[in-house]
């Protein structure tokens, strides 16, 4: 009786990425911007990237790790957008902040969702702190500089105003406000007036 020796089976790779981590972040961001945060499961993200659901684990550990890395990207991009206008003051930075939210609504929302990201992640914390320090510096340099005992309240009020406008803009409420007023005013004009 002749024994047949079988050659090892060749595994066909249908998908290869030079940087799977970056591709998973791109896929997560695409799904986030197109369909919202509710569809951001590991299976949906890895399926979009064309890999198995286990492929994300070595890079992020779990969904929270992946979303925290994506939020980190958002903070880094926001800081990079703010940096060139720091010398122009709080008004210019406020406009950049709101425009960033309008141009990246899903990412912006994710950045402030503590229920789905890990605020204790050191890389996320560093990126978030850098951005908030930029905003704090701008607020502290306003001409109506408050006494030390009210500085924190002033910071909260100014950041709240800008952040509130950003949220209203991405949720479409500023458009509703513009259309209901019947004024010949663009969104840019409204933001400019509101942030003065």
C-alpha positions as CSV (number, residue, x, y, z in Angstrom):
1,X,0.0,0.0,0.0
2,X,1.4,3.3,-1.1
3,X,1.2,6.2,1.4
4,X,0.5,9.6,-0.1
5,X,2.3,12.4,1.6
6,X,0.2,15.5,1.4
7,X,1.9,18.8,0.9
8,X,1.0,21.6,3.3
9,X,-2.0,23.5,2.3
10,X,-1.4,26.9,1.0
11,X,-3.3,29.6,2.7
12,X,-4.5,32.2,0.4
13,X,-4.4,35.7,1.8
14,X,-7.2,37.7,0.4
15,X,-6.2,40.9,2.2
16,X,-3.0,42.5,3.1
17,X,-2.2,45.9,4.7
18,X,1.1,47.5,5.3
19,X,-0.5,49.3,8.2
20,X,-3.5,47.5,9.5
21,X,-3.8,49.8,12.5
22,X,-4.1,52.9,10.3
23,X,-6.6,51.0,8.0
24,X,-8.8,50.1,11.0
25,X,-8.8,53.7,12.2
26,X,-9.7,54.9,8.6
27,X,-12.5,52.3,8.4
28,X,-13.9,53.3,11.9
29,X,-13.8,57.0,10.9
30,X,-15.6,56.3,7.6
31,X,-18.3,54.4,9.3
32,X,-18.6,57.0,12.1
33,X,-19.0,59.9,9.6
34,X,-21.3,58.0,7.3
35,X,-23.5,56.1,9.7
36,X,-22.9,57.4,13.2
37,X,-21.5,56.1,16.4
38,X,-24.3,53.5,16.9
39,X,-22.8,51.2,14.1
40,X,-19.3,51.3,15.5
41,X,-18.8,47.7,16.5
42,X,-15.5,45.8,16.0
43,X,-17.2,43.5,13.5
44,X,-18.5,46.4,11.4
45,X,-15.1,48.1,11.5
46,X,-13.1,45.0,10.6
47,X,-15.6,44.0,8.0
48,X,-15.3,47.4,6.4
49,X,-11.5,47.0,6.5
50,X,-11.7,43.6,4.9
51,X,-10.2,41.6,7.8
52,X,-11.5,39.2,10.5
53,X,-12.9,40.6,13.7
54,X,-9.9,39.2,15.6
55,X,-7.5,41.4,13.6
56,X,-8.1,44.5,15.7
57,X,-7.2,42.9,19.1
58,X,-3.4,43.1,18.7
59,X,-3.6,46.8,17.8
60,X,-6.3,48.1,20.1
61,X,-7.3,45.3,22.5
62,X,-11.0,46.0,22.2
63,X,-13.6,48.5,20.8
64,X,-12.9,51.0,23.5
65,X,-9.2,51.0,22.7
66,X,-9.9,51.5,19.0
67,X,-12.4,54.3,19.6
68,X,-10.0,55.9,22.1
69,X,-7.3,55.9,19.4
70,X,-9.7,57.5,17.0
71,X,-10.7,60.2,19.5
72,X,-6.9,60.8,20.0
73,X,-6.6,61.4,16.3
74,X,-9.5,63.9,16.6
75,X,-7.8,65.8,19.3
76,X,-4.5,65.9,17.4
77,X,-6.3,67.2,14.3
78,X,-8.1,69.8,16.3
79,X,-4.9,71.0,18.0
80,X,-3.2,71.2,14.5
81,X,-6.1,73.3,13.2
82,X,-6.0,75.6,16.2
83,X,-2.2,76.1,16.3
84,X,-2.0,78.4,13.3
85,X,-4.6,80.8,14.7
86,X,-3.5,81.0,18.3
87,X,-1.9,84.4,17.7
88,X,-5.1,85.7,16.2
89,X,-7.0,85.2,19.4
90,X,-10.0,83.5,20.9
91,X,-12.5,84.6,18.2
92,X,-10.4,83.1,15.4
93,X,-9.8,79.9,17.4
94,X,-13.5,79.7,18.2
95,X,-14.4,79.8,14.5
96,X,-11.8,77.1,13.8
97,X,-13.2,74.9,16.6
98,X,-16.8,75.2,15.3
99,X,-15.7,74.6,11.7
100,X,-13.8,71.5,12.8
101,X,-17.0,70.2,14.4
102,X,-19.0,70.9,11.3
103,X,-16.4,69.2,9.0
104,X,-16.0,66.2,11.3
105,X,-19.3,65.8,13.1
106,X,-18.9,62.1,14.0
107,X,-15.3,62.4,15.1
108,X,-16.1,65.6,17.1
109,X,-19.0,63.8,18.9
110,X,-16.8,60.8,19.7
111,X,-14.1,63.0,21.2
112,X,-16.5,64.0,23.9
113,X,-18.3,60.7,24.5
114,X,-16.8,59.4,27.8
115,X,-19.1,56.4,27.7
116,X,-17.3,54.8,24.7
117,X,-13.7,56.0,25.0
118,X,-11.2,55.5,27.8
119,X,-10.3,59.0,29.2
120,X,-7.5,57.3,31.3
121,X,-5.7,56.2,28.1
122,X,-2.4,58.1,28.4
123,X,-2.1,58.9,24.7
124,X,-5.7,60.1,24.5
125,X,-5.2,62.1,27.8
126,X,-2.1,63.8,26.4
127,X,-3.8,64.8,23.1
128,X,-7.0,66.0,24.9
129,X,-4.9,68.0,27.5
130,X,-2.9,69.6,24.7
131,X,-6.1,70.8,23.0
132,X,-7.7,72.0,26.2
133,X,-4.5,73.9,27.2
134,X,-4.6,75.7,23.9
135,X,-8.2,76.8,24.5
136,X,-7.5,77.7,28.1
137,X,-4.5,79.9,27.1
138,X,-6.7,81.7,24.5
139,X,-9.5,82.3,27.1
140,X,-7.0,83.6,29.7
141,X,-5.6,86.1,27.2
142,X,-9.0,87.7,26.5
143,X,-8.9,91.5,27.1
144,X,-11.5,91.2,29.9
145,X,-9.1,89.1,32.0
146,X,-10.9,88.0,35.2
147,X,-9.4,88.0,38.7
148,X,-7.9,84.6,39.7
149,X,-11.0,83.5,41.7
150,X,-13.3,83.6,38.7
151,X,-10.9,82.4,36.0
152,X,-12.2,78.8,36.1
153,X,-15.8,80.0,35.7
154,X,-14.7,82.3,32.8
155,X,-12.9,79.4,31.1
156,X,-16.0,77.2,31.5
157,X,-18.3,79.8,30.1
158,X,-16.2,80.6,27.0
159,X,-15.5,77.0,26.2
160,X,-19.1,76.1,26.8
161,X,-20.3,78.8,24.4
162,X,-18.0,77.7,21.6
163,X,-18.7,74.0,22.3
164,X,-22.4,74.6,22.4
165,X,-22.3,76.4,19.1
166,X,-20.4,73.5,17.6
167,X,-23.0,71.0,18.9
168,X,-25.8,73.1,17.6
169,X,-24.1,73.4,14.2
170,X,-23.5,69.7,13.7
171,X,-27.0,68.8,14.9
172,X,-28.5,71.3,12.3
173,X,-30.1,73.6,14.8
174,X,-28.2,76.7,13.7
175,X,-29.5,76.1,10.1
176,X,-33.0,75.9,11.6
177,X,-32.4,79.1,13.5
178,X,-31.2,80.8,10.3
179,X,-34.1,79.7,8.2
180,X,-36.7,80.6,10.9
181,X,-35.4,84.1,11.2
182,X,-35.7,85.0,7.6
183,X,-32.6,87.1,7.7
184,X,-30.1,87.1,4.9
185,X,-27.3,85.7,7.0
186,X,-24.9,82.8,6.3
187,X,-23.8,80.2,8.9
188,X,-20.4,81.8,8.9
189,X,-22.0,85.3,9.6
190,X,-24.0,83.8,12.5
191,X,-20.9,82.1,14.0
192,X,-18.9,85.3,13.6
193,X,-21.5,87.3,15.4
194,X,-22.1,84.7,18.1
195,X,-18.4,84.4,18.9
196,X,-17.7,88.2,19.1
